[in-house]
């Protein structure tokens, strides 16, 4: 992993992918090249909405990344990552601890293969987290970290994937079907404006779309063109609560930035 990270070929591939993604989505991507243990200490406390961890699989490195992420993410924000094929309560913990500095092993209890360093670090830091296909997420609440309702979220494929890759990606990530008594709609429907968000109803879900994502449209594919902007909830009341929370959090963040 460290040899790959030090390779200019890998770095140039990263630069190509981020430049392409930025050009297609309109989202500016800044980066700093370096070991996370050297770079992360210089980043601002409680400043980030999301911290995504996808680096070394060894326990001490993952543990360090998680500890920094806890410091960096603001209240209500998300810490998430990759490579969690098995959670700590599901695998043989003694074997996991003994192999925490191994990249990939087969669990003696379940027979499944997983990254023990990631499993141990995530399990010790958060306990049981929301997990889908190895992608894991925890939300920073007032009283600690909490699970996220993954079955209430919908994923959009990045625009720079080919049509075939995008279809396969969405089929995998949208495999969980949310349950709701709301009848499906064929077109997005504007429900109301709340704070700095619009609440949009589409099919069996309610979308909290920020104003800066652009004007509302009734086109069936409009939500997909947003490339993942916003938050999705199963009920209108959940969507209203989320919009209030996100609006307050945005106001607090802007206030902090004005005082810096």
Secondary structure, DSSP 8 states (H G I E B T S, - for coil): -HHHHH-HHHHHHHHHHHHHHHHHH--------S-HHHHGGGS-TT-EEEEEE-S--SHHHHHHHHHHHHHHEEEEEEEEES--SS-TTTS-HHHHHHTTT-S-EE-TTT--EE-HHHHHHHHHHHSS-EEETTEEEEEEETTEEE---GGG------TTS-HHHHHHHHHHHT-S----SS---SS-EEEEEETTEEEEEETTEEEEEEGGG------TTHHHHTTT-SEEESSHHHHHHHHHHHHHHHHHHHHHHHH-
